[in-house]
């Protein structure tokens, strides 16, 4: 028996070792290395560096106004994305689920933008914002379309939101569709017999039964919104000025673009990691309790 159990664990290790090795080399070790360098003044090139303790963290949160601005801008973006992306995806999923013949067509249409690279989508929408919309406004009565979608700080945020939603809603839509198809039909029929309106059936029958999908979609949207980079880089580059700069773009510029302060950029990355960890933990804890209640 001990020999058979030993062979079982050896075979299990052999199957998991390649994946764990790749995970350790490309994710775990770089993550731990970044945390180590966040306490140093390393510039990413020289072999020599000095330990500075928590000086990088104090500078980022207390003296770096650009980083603080990017932090608040990212939080604003996260709130809008979590609410809008999940609301739109769930609404579209409910509408598509009510159809009988064209479900496959609408699933494909709304999921197709997710198959396009985000950076390519950003370049495509840059052309739309700068060339297509002004011409539409010129030939129609939709004068509000003719404005600086990318160059105006008060409008560029909504341009980023439009591209992000266009690219990401389809993925959440598929998750919600799968959850809606798993709602027992007899519960809906019982609610109809009891006289519940369509909105009441959705609120008191459908939503509790798809809470697990809402938890997953909130988790994915939250993490993706905090780590947004490509859409901002391809659409506005963080501009005009630094009005649309997100945390990841600020970290990128600090480490590779301007100052080559790799240790300082690593400290900012650790701050972002801790933020995502705390907010994700709170979100999952709250949503899991609702799943148990449902």
C-alpha positions in Angstrom: 0.0 0.0 0.0 2.7 2.6 0.8 4.4 1.8 -2.5 1.1 2.3 -4.5 0.4 5.6 -2.7 4.0 6.7 -3.4 3.5 6.0 -7.1 0.2 7.9 -7.1 1.9 11.0 -5.8 4.8 10.7 -8.2 2.5 10.4 -11.2 0.5 13.4 -9.9 3.7 15.4 -9.5 4.9 14.5 -13.0 1.6 15.8 -14.5 1.6 19.0 -12.6 5.4 19.7 -12.7 5.5 21.3 -16.2 2.7 23.7 -15.5 4.1 24.6 -12.1 7.5 25.1 -13.5 6.2 27.5 -16.2 4.1 29.3 -13.5 7.1 29.6 -11.2 9.6 30.8 -13.9 7.3 33.3 -15.7 5.1 34.5 -12.8 6.0 33.5 -9.3 9.7 34.3 -9.4 9.3 37.7 -11.3 6.6 38.7 -8.8 8.8 38.0 -5.8 11.7 39.7 -7.6 9.6 42.8 -8.2 8.6 42.9 -4.5 12.3 42.7 -3.6 13.3 45.5 -5.9 10.5 47.7 -4.7 12.7 48.3 -1.6 15.7 49.4 -3.7 16.8 52.2 -6.0 17.7 49.8 -8.8 17.4 51.4 -12.3 16.9 48.1 -14.1 20.3 48.2 -15.9 23.2 48.4 -13.4 24.1 45.5 -11.2 24.6 47.7 -8.2 21.6 49.0 -6.1 20.9 50.2 -2.6 18.2 49.4 -0.2 15.9 52.4 0.6 13.3 50.7 2.7 9.8 52.2 2.4 11.1 55.4 0.8 9.7 54.4 -2.7 6.2 53.8 -1.2 6.3 57.0 0.8 7.3 59.0 -2.3 4.6 57.4 -4.5 1.8 58.0 -2.1 2.9 61.3 -0.6 5.0 63.2 -3.2 4.2 61.8 -6.7 1.1 63.8 -7.8 1.0 62.1 -11.2 0.8 58.7 -9.5 -1.9 59.8 -7.1 -3.9 61.3 -10.1 -3.5 58.0 -12.0 -4.7 56.2 -8.9 -7.9 58.2 -8.7 -8.5 58.0 -12.5 -8.1 54.2 -12.4 -10.5 53.9 -9.5 -13.0 56.1 -11.4 -12.5 53.8 -14.5 -13.0 50.7 -12.4 -16.3 51.9 -10.9 -17.7 52.8 -14.3 -16.5 49.5 -15.9 -17.8 47.2 -13.1 -21.2 48.8 -13.2 -21.7 49.4 -16.9 -20.0 46.3 -18.3 -22.0 43.9 -16.1 -25.3 45.8 -16.5 -25.0 45.9 -20.2 -23.9 42.3 -20.5 -26.7 41.1 -18.3 -29.3 43.1 -20.1 -28.2 41.8 -23.5 -28.1 38.3 -22.1 -31.7 38.5 -20.9 -32.8 40.0 -24.2 -31.0 37.3 -26.2 -32.3 34.5 -24.0 -35.9 35.5 -24.8 -35.3 34.9 -28.5 -35.9 31.5 -30.0 -34.3 31.5 -33.5 -31.5 34.0 -33.5 -29.7 33.3 -30.3 -26.6 32.0 -32.0 -26.4 35.0 -34.4 -26.6 37.6 -31.6 -24.1 35.6 -29.4 -21.6 35.7 -32.3 -22.2 39.3 -33.1 -21.7 40.6 -29.6 -18.7 38.3 -28.8 -16.8 39.1 -32.0 -15.2 42.3 -30.6 -13.6 40.3 -27.8 -11.7 38.3 -30.5 -9.9 41.4 -31.7 -6.8 42.5 -29.9 -7.5 45.4 -27.6 -4.6 47.5 -29.0 -5.9 47.0 -32.6 -9.4 47.9 -31.4 -7.9 51.1 -29.9 -6.4 52.0 -33.3 -9.6 51.3 -35.1 -11.6 53.4 -32.7 -9.0 56.2 -33.0 -9.9 56.4 -36.7 -13.6 56.3 -35.9 -13.4 59.1 -33.3 -11.1 61.4 -35.5 -12.5 60.7 -39.0 -15.8 58.9 -39.1 -17.8 60.6 -36.4 -17.0 64.2 -37.6 -18.2 63.3 -41.1 -21.4 61.7 -39.7 -22.0 64.9 -37.7 -21.4 67.0 -40.8 -24.0 65.1 -42.9 -26.6 64.6 -40.2 -28.2 66.5 -37.3 -26.0 64.8 -34.8 -23.8 67.7 -34.1 -22.6 66.4 -30.8 -20.5 63.8 -32.6 -18.2 66.4 -34.0 -15.9 67.0 -31.0 -12.5 66.2 -29.8 -13.1 62.7 -28.5 -9.5 62.1 -27.8 -8.0 65.5 -27.3 -10.6 66.9 -24.8 -9.8 65.8 -21.2 -13.5 65.8 -20.3 -14.5 63.6 -23.2 -11.5 61.3 -23.6 -12.5 59.3 -20.5 -15.8 58.4 -22.1 -14.0 57.5 -25.3 -11.9 55.0 -23.3 -15.0 53.6 -21.7 -16.7 53.1 -25.1 -13.8 51.1 -26.5 -13.4 49.1 -23.3 -17.1 48.2 -23.2 -17.2 47.4 -26.9 -14.4 45.0 -26.5 -15.3 43.4 -23.1 -19.1 43.2 -22.9 -19.2 40.1 -25.2 -17.2 37.9 -22.9 -19.4 38.7 -19.9 -22.4 38.2 -22.1 -21.5 34.5 -22.7 -21.0 33.9 -19.0 -24.4 35.4 -18.2 -26.1 33.5 -21.0 -24.7 30.2 -19.7 -26.0 31.1 -16.2 -29.5 32.1 -17.5 -29.8 28.8 -19.3 -29.2 27.0 -16.0 -32.2 28.7 -14.2 -34.8 25.9 -13.6 -37.9 26.5 -15.7 -40.3 25.3 -13.1 -39.3 28.2 -10.8 -40.2 30.7 -13.5 -43.5 28.9 -14.1 -44.3 28.9 -10.4 -43.6 32.6 -10.2 -46.0 33.2 -13.2 -48.7 31.2 -11.5 -48.2 33.3 -8.3 -48.8 36.4 -10.4 -45.3 37.8 -10.4 -44.5 40.4 -13.1 -41.6 39.9 -15.5 -39.5 42.3 -13.5 -40.3 40.5 -10.2 -39.5 37.1 -11.8 -36.1 38.5 -12.9 -35.4 40.1 -9.5 -36.5 37.4 -7.2 -36.0 34.2 -9.3 -33.4 34.8 -12.0 -30.9 37.0 -10.1 -30.6 34.7 -7.0 -30.0 31.7 -9.3 -27.3 33.4 -11.3 -25.4 35.0 -8.4 -22.4 32.7 -9.0 -22.1 34.1 -12.5 -22.4 37.7 -11.2 -19.5 36.9 -8.8 -17.3 35.6 -11.6 -18.1 38.5 -13.9 -17.5 41.1 -11.2 -14.2 39.4 -10.3 -13.1 39.4 -14.0 -14.2 43.0 -14.6 -12.6 44.3 -11.5 -9.3 42.7 -12.1 -9.3 43.6 -15.8 -10.2 47.3 -15.1 -7.5 47.7 -12.5 -4.9 46.4 -15.0 -6.1 48.3 -18.0 -3.2 49.4 -20.2 -3.6 48.7 -24.0 -6.8 50.7 -24.6 -5.4 53.8 -22.9 -2.0 53.4 -24.5 -3.5 52.9 -28.0 -6.3 55.5 -27.7 -4.9 58.5 -25.8 -1.4 57.5 -24.6 -2.4 58.9 -21.2 -3.2 62.3 -22.6 -4.0 65.0 -23.3 -1.2 65.7 -20.9 -1.6 63.1 -18.2 -5.3 63.5 -17.7 -6.2 59.9 -18.7 -3.1 58.2 -17.4 -3.9 54.9 -15.5 -1.7 53.2 -12.9 -0.2 50.7 -15.3 0.7 53.4 -17.8 2.3 55.4 -15.0 4.3 52.4 -13.9 5.4 51.7 -17.5 6.6 55.2 -18.0 8.5 55.2 -14.7 10.3 52.0 -15.5 10.9 51.9 -19.2 10.0 55.2 -20.8 11.4 58.2 -19.0 13.2 57.8 -15.7 14.3 54.1 -15.7 13.5 53.9 -12.0 12.8 50.2 -11.9 12.8 50.0 -8.1 10.4 52.9 -7.8 8.1 51.4 -10.5 8.2 48.1 -8.7 7.0 49.8 -5.5 4.0 51.3 -7.5 3.3 47.8 -8.8 3.2 46.4 -5.3 0.8 49.2 -4.3 -1.5 48.2 -7.3 -1.2 44.5 -6.3 -2.2 45.2 -2.7 -5.2 47.3 -3.9 -6.4 44.6 -6.2 -5.9 41.9 -3.5 -7.9 43.8 -0.9 -10.8 44.9 -3.1 -11.1 41.5 -4.8 -11.1 39.8 -1.4 -13.9 42.1 -0.1 -15.9 41.7 -3.4 -15.7 37.9 -3.3 -16.5 37.7 0.4 -19.6 39.8 -0.1 -20.8 38.0 -3.2 -20.1 34.5 -1.8 -22.4 35.3 1.2 -25.2 36.2 -1.2 -24.6 32.9 -3.1 -25.0 30.9 0.1 -28.2 32.8 0.9 -29.6 32.1 -2.6 
